[in-house]
């Protein structure tokens, strides 16, 4: 007999909406890349693509922190 949680679902099928924050880096780095792959305009003296990659790199730890915070709020960690 399989282990079941009180909601009738198996333990591996728990909903964890906070983990959707982890899709943010994927979207910023890969999905949007064809749209931002250009040299002009320059932002802060950087070509737009470099600026976008810098922005995505700085947003990644924020997304991980938000996912962890959401799990902690629901008592997952």
Biopython code that builds the backbone (N, CA, C, O; Angstrom):
import numpy as np
from Bio.PDB.StructureBuilder import StructureBuilder

atoms = [
    (1, "UNK", "N", (0.840, -1.172, 0.000)),
    (1, "UNK", "CA", (0.000, 0.000, 0.000)),
    (1, "UNK", "C", (0.888, 1.238, 0.000)),
    (1, "UNK", "O", (1.889, 1.284, 0.715)),
    (2, "UNK", "N", (0.523, 2.256, -0.807)),
    (2, "UNK", "CA", (1.336, 3.459, -0.910)),
    (2, "UNK", "C", (1.059, 4.401, 0.250)),
    (2, "UNK", "O", (-0.053, 4.458, 0.775)),
    (3, "UNK", "N", (2.098, 5.141, 0.640)),
    (3, "UNK", "CA", (1.909, 6.169, 1.662)),
    (3, "UNK", "C", (1.103, 7.309, 1.070)),
    (3, "UNK", "O", (1.363, 7.749, -0.050)),
    (4, "UNK", "N", (0.143, 7.776, 1.809)),
    (4, "UNK", "CA", (-0.683, 8.875, 1.334)),
    (4, "UNK", "C", (-0.721, 9.950, 2.403)),
    (4, "UNK", "O", (-0.719, 9.657, 3.599)),
    (5, "UNK", "N", (-0.756, 11.205, 1.956)),
    (5, "UNK", "CA", (-0.908, 12.303, 2.893)),
    (5, "UNK", "C", (-2.376, 12.438, 3.246)),
    (5, "UNK", "O", (-3.219, 11.746, 2.676)),
    (6, "UNK", "N", (-2.684, 13.313, 4.168)),
    (6, "UNK", "CA", (-4.069, 13.445, 4.608)),
    (6, "UNK", "C", (-4.971, 13.961, 3.502)),
    (6, "UNK", "O", (-6.184, 13.760, 3.568)),
    (7, "UNK", "N", (-4.424, 14.620, 2.484)),
    (7, "UNK", "CA", (-5.230, 15.125, 1.391)),
    (7, "UNK", "C", (-5.540, 14.081, 0.348)),
    (7, "UNK", "O", (-6.251, 14.381, -0.611)),
    (8, "UNK", "N", (-5.036, 12.860, 0.490)),
    (8, "UNK", "CA", (-5.318, 11.817, -0.462)),
    (8, "UNK", "C", (-4.340, 11.776, -1.632)),
    (8, "UNK", "O", (-4.476, 10.935, -2.520)),
    (9, "UNK", "N", (-3.371, 12.660, -1.641)),
    (9, "UNK", "CA", (-2.378, 12.660, -2.712)),
    (9, "UNK", "C", (-1.135, 11.938, -2.228)),
    (9, "UNK", "O", (-0.896, 11.810, -1.027)),
    (10, "UNK", "N", (-0.348, 11.468, -3.189)),
    (10, "UNK", "CA", (0.913, 10.839, -2.816)),
    (10, "UNK", "C", (1.892, 11.917, -2.368)),
    (10, "UNK", "O", (1.756, 13.065, -2.789)),
    (11, "UNK", "N", (2.878, 11.589, -1.526)),
    (11, "UNK", "CA", (3.792, 12.594, -0.977)),
    (11, "UNK", "C", (4.560, 13.374, -2.035)),
    (11, "UNK", "O", (4.922, 14.524, -1.789)),
    (12, "UNK", "N", (4.818, 12.802, -3.185)),
    (12, "UNK", "CA", (5.585, 13.493, -4.200)),
    (12, "UNK", "C", (4.783, 14.490, -5.021)),
    (12, "UNK", "O", (5.357, 15.224, -5.824)),
    (13, "UNK", "N", (3.477, 14.531, -4.838)),
    (13, "UNK", "CA", (2.655, 15.403, -5.666)),
    (13, "UNK", "C", (2.193, 16.656, -4.928)),
    (13, "UNK", "O", (1.173, 17.242, -5.291)),
    (14, "UNK", "N", (2.918, 17.070, -3.911)),
    (14, "UNK", "CA", (2.550, 18.273, -3.166)),
    (14, "UNK", "C", (2.706, 19.499, -4.045)),
    (14, "UNK", "O", (3.644, 19.588, -4.837)),
    (15, "UNK", "N", (1.800, 20.429, -3.908)),
    (15, "UNK", "CA", (1.896, 21.671, -4.661)),
    (15, "UNK", "C", (2.863, 22.608, -3.941)),
    (15, "UNK", "O", (2.766, 22.813, -2.731)),
    (16, "UNK", "N", (3.777, 23.158, -4.692)),
    (16, "UNK", "CA", (4.766, 24.082, -4.132)),
    (16, "UNK", "C", (4.868, 25.284, -5.062)),
    (16, "UNK", "O", (5.823, 25.388, -5.830)),
    (17, "UNK", "N", (3.897, 26.194, -5.005)),
    (17, "UNK", "CA", (3.886, 27.322, -5.939)),
    (17, "UNK", "C", (5.084, 28.254, -5.781)),
    (17, "UNK", "O", (5.425, 28.974, -6.719)),
    (18, "UNK", "N", (5.721, 28.255, -4.626)),
    (18, "UNK", "CA", (6.872, 29.128, -4.426)),
    (18, "UNK", "C", (8.023, 28.736, -5.353)),
    (18, "UNK", "O", (8.871, 29.568, -5.677)),
    (19, "UNK", "N", (8.053, 27.474, -5.779)),
    (19, "UNK", "CA", (9.136, 27.038, -6.667)),
    (19, "UNK", "C", (9.011, 27.615, -8.067)),
    (19, "UNK", "O", (9.946, 27.506, -8.861)),
    (20, "UNK", "N", (7.886, 28.223, -8.385)),
    (20, "UNK", "CA", (7.756, 28.880, -9.681)),
    (20, "UNK", "C", (8.730, 30.043, -9.828)),
    (20, "UNK", "O", (9.054, 30.441, -10.947)),
    (21, "UNK", "N", (9.200, 30.592, -8.706)),
    (21, "UNK", "CA", (10.214, 31.644, -8.765)),
    (21, "UNK", "C", (11.488, 31.141, -9.444)),
    (21, "UNK", "O", (12.245, 31.933, -10.006)),
    (22, "UNK", "N", (11.725, 29.846, -9.395)),
    (22, "UNK", "CA", (12.942, 29.296, -9.993)),
    (22, "UNK", "C", (12.875, 29.268, -11.518)),
    (22, "UNK", "O", (13.882, 29.001, -12.174)),
    (23, "UNK", "N", (11.717, 29.538, -12.081)),
    (23, "UNK", "CA", (11.613, 29.665, -13.532)),
    (23, "UNK", "C", (12.100, 31.028, -14.019)),
    (23, "UNK", "O", (12.414, 31.186, -15.199)),
    (24, "UNK", "N", (12.165, 32.002, -13.133)),
    (24, "UNK", "CA", (12.593, 33.346, -13.516)),
    (24, "UNK", "C", (13.977, 33.377, -14.162)),
    (24, "UNK", "O", (14.123, 33.983, -15.224)),
    (25, "UNK", "N", (15.003, 32.753, -13.571)),
    (25, "UNK", "CA", (16.313, 32.772, -14.244)),
    (25, "UNK", "C", (16.276, 32.105, -15.615)),
    (25, "UNK", "O", (16.905, 32.590, -16.555)),
    (26, "UNK", "N", (15.552, 31.010, -15.737)),
    (26, "UNK", "CA", (15.441, 30.333, -17.027)),
    (26, "UNK", "C", (14.858, 31.272, -18.075)),
    (26, "UNK", "O", (15.375, 31.386, -19.186)),
    (27, "UNK", "N", (13.781, 31.935, -17.704)),
    (27, "UNK", "CA", (13.131, 32.846, -18.648)),
    (27, "UNK", "C", (14.055, 34.006, -18.997)),
    (27, "UNK", "O", (14.173, 34.377, -20.164)),
    (28, "UNK", "N", (14.710, 34.579, -17.990)),
    (28, "UNK", "CA", (15.578, 35.727, -18.249)),
    (28, "UNK", "C", (16.793, 35.354, -19.088)),
    (28, "UNK", "O", (17.213, 36.136, -19.940)),
    (29, "UNK", "N", (17.363, 34.177, -18.863)),
    (29, "UNK", "CA", (18.575, 33.796, -19.587)),
    (29, "UNK", "C", (18.281, 33.210, -20.964)),
    (29, "UNK", "O", (18.963, 33.554, -21.929)),
    (30, "UNK", "N", (17.293, 32.344, -21.079)),
    (30, "UNK", "CA", (17.108, 31.596, -22.322)),
    (30, "UNK", "C", (15.906, 32.021, -23.153)),
    (30, "UNK", "O", (16.041, 32.263, -24.352)),
    (31, "UNK", "N", (14.760, 32.113, -22.550)),
    (31, "UNK", "CA", (13.548, 32.354, -23.321)),
    (31, "UNK", "C", (13.516, 33.744, -23.946)),
    (31, "UNK", "O", (12.991, 33.916, -25.046)),
    (32, "UNK", "N", (14.070, 34.731, -23.257)),
    (32, "UNK", "CA", (14.019, 36.102, -23.738)),
    (32, "UNK", "C", (15.251, 36.449, -24.575)),
    (32, "UNK", "O", (15.293, 37.509, -25.200)),
    (33, "UNK", "N", (16.228, 35.587, -24.593)),
    (33, "UNK", "CA", (17.488, 35.880, -25.272)),
    (33, "UNK", "C", (17.331, 36.302, -26.735)),
    (33, "UNK", "O", (17.989, 37.262, -27.137)),
    (34, "UNK", "N", (16.515, 35.657, -27.544)),
    (34, "UNK", "CA", (16.379, 36.130, -28.934)),
    (34, "UNK", "C", (15.832, 37.560, -29.040)),
    (34, "UNK", "O", (16.101, 38.256, -30.019)),
    (35, "UNK", "N", (15.079, 37.988, -28.051)),
    (35, "UNK", "CA", (14.516, 39.338, -28.080)),
    (35, "UNK", "C", (15.521, 40.412, -27.681)),
    (35, "UNK", "O", (15.412, 41.555, -28.124)),
    (36, "UNK", "N", (16.491, 40.059, -26.856)),
    (36, "UNK", "CA", (17.435, 41.060, -26.352)),
    (36, "UNK", "C", (18.798, 40.966, -27.021)),
    (36, "UNK", "O", (19.712, 41.701, -26.648)),
    (37, "UNK", "N", (18.956, 40.095, -27.983)),
    (37, "UNK", "CA", (20.240, 39.898, -28.641)),
    (37, "UNK", "C", (20.499, 41.035, -29.631)),
    (37, "UNK", "O", (20.312, 40.883, -30.838)),
    (38, "UNK", "N", (20.932, 42.170, -29.095)),
    (38, "UNK", "CA", (21.254, 43.333, -29.917)),
    (38, "UNK", "C", (22.333, 44.164, -29.231)),
    (38, "UNK", "O", (22.490, 44.106, -28.012)),
    (39, "UNK", "N", (23.054, 44.916, -30.000)),
    (39, "UNK", "CA", (24.141, 45.730, -29.461)),
    (39, "UNK", "C", (23.620, 47.094, -29.033)),
    (39, "UNK", "O", (24.009, 47.612, -27.986)),
    (40, "UNK", "N", (22.753, 47.667, -29.832)),
    (40, "UNK", "CA", (22.205, 48.974, -29.468)),
    (40, "UNK", "C", (20.794, 48.767, -28.949)),
    (40, "UNK", "O", (20.117, 47.869, -29.450)),
    (41, "UNK", "N", (20.324, 49.492, -28.032)),
    (41, "UNK", "CA", (20.922, 50.642, -27.379)),
    (41, "UNK", "C", (21.930, 50.226, -26.321)),
    (41, "UNK", "O", (21.974, 49.062, -25.923)),
    (42, "UNK", "N", (22.722, 51.154, -25.875)),
    (42, "UNK", "CA", (23.640, 50.884, -24.777)),
    (42, "UNK", "C", (22.996, 51.371, -23.481)),
    (42, "UNK", "O", (22.342, 52.413, -23.452)),
    (43, "UNK", "N", (23.186, 50.622, -22.441)),
    (43, "UNK", "CA", (22.650, 50.963, -21.126)),
    (43, "UNK", "C", (23.823, 50.985, -20.157)),
    (43, "UNK", "O", (24.533, 49.990, -20.009)),
    (44, "UNK", "N", (24.022, 52.107, -19.509)),
    (44, "UNK", "CA", (25.146, 52.300, -18.584)),
    (44, "UNK", "C", (26.484, 52.017, -19.274)),
    (44, "UNK", "O", (27.421, 51.534, -18.639)),
    (45, "UNK", "N", (26.571, 52.313, -20.551)),
    (45, "UNK", "CA", (27.794, 52.107, -21.311)),
    (45, "UNK", "C", (28.023, 50.676, -21.764)),
    (45, "UNK", "O", (29.060, 50.372, -22.354)),
    (46, "UNK", "N", (27.077, 49.800, -21.499)),
    (46, "UNK", "CA", (27.185, 48.396, -21.899)),
    (46, "UNK", "C", (26.256, 48.123, -23.072)),
    (46, "UNK", "O", (25.170, 48.699, -23.148)),
    (47, "UNK", "N", (26.667, 47.253, -23.986)),
    (47, "UNK", "CA", (25.699, 46.813, -24.999)),
    (47, "UNK", "C", (24.496, 46.173, -24.308)),
    (47, "UNK", "O", (24.625, 45.596, -23.229)),
    (48, "UNK", "N", (23.344, 46.279, -24.929)),
    (48, "UNK", "CA", (22.108, 45.840, -24.283)),
    (48, "UNK", "C", (22.156, 44.381, -23.846)),
    (48, "UNK", "O", (21.656, 44.045, -22.772)),
    (49, "UNK", "N", (22.753, 43.503, -24.665)),
    (49, "UNK", "CA", (22.822, 42.090, -24.300)),
    (49, "UNK", "C", (23.636, 41.883, -23.031)),
    (49, "UNK", "O", (23.248, 41.090, -22.173)),
    (50, "UNK", "N", (24.763, 42.586, -22.897)),
    (50, "UNK", "CA", (25.574, 42.456, -21.676)),
    (50, "UNK", "C", (24.816, 42.975, -20.467)),
    (50, "UNK", "O", (24.854, 42.373, -19.394)),
    (51, "UNK", "N", (24.131, 44.093, -20.644)),
    (51, "UNK", "CA", (23.339, 44.630, -19.546)),
    (51, "UNK", "C", (22.257, 43.643, -19.128)),
    (51, "UNK", "O", (22.019, 43.450, -17.936)),
    (52, "UNK", "N", (21.597, 43.017, -20.106)),
    (52, "UNK", "CA", (20.540, 42.043, -19.810)),
    (52, "UNK", "C", (21.099, 40.842, -19.035)),
    (52, "UNK", "O", (20.478, 40.377, -18.079)),
    (53, "UNK", "N", (22.261, 40.346, -19.442)),
    (53, "UNK", "CA", (22.867, 39.209, -18.751)),
    (53, "UNK", "C", (23.263, 39.584, -17.321)),
    (53, "UNK", "O", (23.137, 38.769, -16.407)),
    (54, "UNK", "N", (23.735, 40.801, -17.129)),
    (54, "UNK", "CA", (24.057, 41.277, -15.788)),
    (54, "UNK", "C", (22.797, 41.344, -14.938)),
    (54, "UNK", "O", (22.796, 40.913, -13.785)),
    (55, "UNK", "N", (21.741, 41.876, -15.498)),
    (55, "UNK", "CA", (20.469, 41.955, -14.788)),
    (55, "UNK", "C", (19.941, 40.565, -14.424)),
    (55, "UNK", "O", (19.474, 40.355, -13.304)),
    (56, "UNK", "N", (20.013, 39.621, -15.360)),
    (56, "UNK", "CA", (19.534, 38.259, -15.107)),
    (56, "UNK", "C", (20.385, 37.573, -14.041)),
    (56, "UNK", "O", (19.863, 36.832, -13.208)),
    (57, "UNK", "N", (21.691, 37.821, -14.065)),
    (57, "UNK", "CA", (22.582, 37.219, -13.069)),
    (57, "UNK", "C", (22.281, 37.749, -11.677)),
    (57, "UNK", "O", (22.316, 36.998, -10.702)),
    (58, "UNK", "N", (21.985, 39.035, -11.581)),
    (58, "UNK", "CA", (21.659, 39.613, -10.275)),
    (58, "UNK", "C", (20.265, 39.201, -9.800)),
    (58, "UNK", "O", (20.013, 39.183, -8.595)),
    (59, "UNK", "N", (19.362, 38.874, -10.711)),
    (59, "UNK", "CA", (18.009, 38.467, -10.341)),
    (59, "UNK", "C", (17.946, 37.002, -9.904)),
    (59, "UNK", "O", (16.998, 36.610, -9.224)),
    (60, "UNK", "N", (18.924, 36.194, -10.274)),
    (60, "UNK", "CA", (18.894, 34.769, -9.943)),
    (60, "UNK", "C", (18.923, 34.511, -8.429)),
    (60, "UNK", "O", (18.088, 33.750, -7.940)),
    (61, "UNK", "N", (19.856, 35.117, -7.662)),
    (61, "UNK", "CA", (19.811, 34.881, -6.208)),
    (61, "UNK", "C", (18.517, 35.385, -5.572)),
    (61, "UNK", "O", (18.037, 34.807, -4.597)),
    (62, "UNK", "N", (17.958, 36.450, -6.114)),
    (62, "UNK", "CA", (16.688, 36.949, -5.603)),
    (62, "UNK", "C", (15.570, 35.925, -5.811)),
    (62, "UNK", "O", (14.742, 35.718, -4.924)),
    (63, "UNK", "N", (15.547, 35.296, -6.965)),
    (63, "UNK", "CA", (14.528, 34.277, -7.244)),
    (63, "UNK", "C", (14.693, 33.064, -6.331)),
    (63, "UNK", "O", (13.705, 32.507, -5.854)),
    (64, "UNK", "N", (15.926, 32.656, -6.089)),
    (64, "UNK", "CA", (16.175, 31.520, -5.199)),
    (64, "UNK", "C", (15.744, 31.871, -3.778)),
    (64, "UNK", "O", (15.155, 31.042, -3.085)),
    (65, "UNK", "N", (16.035, 33.092, -3.341)),
    (65, "UNK", "CA", (15.641, 33.534, -2.005)),
    (65, "UNK", "C", (14.111, 33.562, -1.870)),
    (65, "UNK", "O", (13.568, 33.146, -0.847)),
    (66, "UNK", "N", (13.424, 34.052, -2.903)),
    (66, "UNK", "CA", (11.962, 34.090, -2.853)),
    (66, "UNK", "C", (11.363, 32.687, -2.810)),
    (66, "UNK", "O", (10.372, 32.465, -2.115)),
    (67, "UNK", "N", (11.948, 31.739, -3.539)),
    (67, "UNK", "CA", (11.465, 30.358, -3.507)),
    (67, "UNK", "C", (11.685, 29.748, -2.125)),
    (67, "UNK", "O", (10.808, 29.058, -1.606)),
    (68, "UNK", "N", (12.835, 29.995, -1.535)),
    (68, "UNK", "CA", (13.123, 29.465, -0.190)),
    (68, "UNK", "C", (12.194, 30.089, 0.841)),
    (68, "UNK", "O", (11.690, 29.404, 1.732)),
    (69, "UNK", "N", (11.974, 31.383, 0.716)),
    (69, "UNK", "CA", (11.105, 32.093, 1.647)),
    (69, "UNK", "C", (9.675, 31.553, 1.559)),
    (69, "UNK", "O", (9.007, 31.386, 2.580)),
    (70, "UNK", "N", (9.214, 31.283, 0.345)),
    (70, "UNK", "CA", (7.878, 30.727, 0.177)),
    (70, "UNK", "C", (7.741, 29.348, 0.783)),
    (70, "UNK", "O", (6.710, 29.028, 1.374)),
    (71, "UNK", "N", (8.778, 28.519, 0.644)),
    (71, "UNK", "CA", (8.747, 27.184, 1.245)),
    (71, "UNK", "C", (8.783, 27.270, 2.768)),
    (71, "UNK", "O", (8.103, 26.506, 3.452)),
    (72, "UNK", "N", (9.566, 28.188, 3.289)),
    (72, "UNK", "CA", (9.628, 28.343, 4.749)),
    (72, "UNK", "C", (8.302, 28.816, 5.302)),
    (72, "UNK", "O", (7.882, 28.380, 6.374)),
    (73, "UNK", "N", (7.629, 29.718, 4.570)),
    (73, "UNK", "CA", (6.348, 30.224, 5.025)),
    (73, "UNK", "C", (5.292, 29.127, 5.106)),
    (73, "UNK", "O", (4.384, 29.190, 5.936)),
    (74, "UNK", "N", (5.415, 28.120, 4.239)),
    (74, "UNK", "CA", (4.464, 27.009, 4.244)),
    (74, "UNK", "C", (4.933, 25.849, 5.123)),
    (74, "UNK", "O", (4.279, 24.808, 5.181)),
    (75, "UNK", "N", (6.069, 26.028, 5.809)),
    (75, "UNK", "CA", (6.560, 24.990, 6.703)),
    (75, "UNK", "C", (7.247, 23.848, 6.005)),
    (75, "UNK", "O", (7.296, 22.744, 6.547)),
    (76, "UNK", "N", (7.787, 24.072, 4.808)),
    (76, "UNK", "CA", (8.442, 23.001, 4.052)),
    (76, "UNK", "C", (9.901, 22.818, 4.466)),
    (76, "UNK", "O", (10.460, 21.732, 4.313)),
    (77, "UNK", "N", (10.514, 23.876, 4.988)),
    (77, "UNK", "CA", (11.930, 23.778, 5.373)),
    (77, "UNK", "C", (12.033, 23.814, 6.887)),
    (77, "UNK", "O", (13.134, 23.745, 7.432)),
]
sb = StructureBuilder()
sb.init_structure("model")
sb.init_model(0)
sb.init_chain("A")
sb.init_seg("    ")
for serial, (resi, resn, name, xyz) in enumerate(atoms, 1):
    if name == "N":
        sb.init_residue(resn, " ", resi, " ")
    sb.init_atom(name, np.array(xyz, "f"), 0.0, 1.0, " ", f" {name:<3s}", serial, name[0])
structure = sb.get_structure()
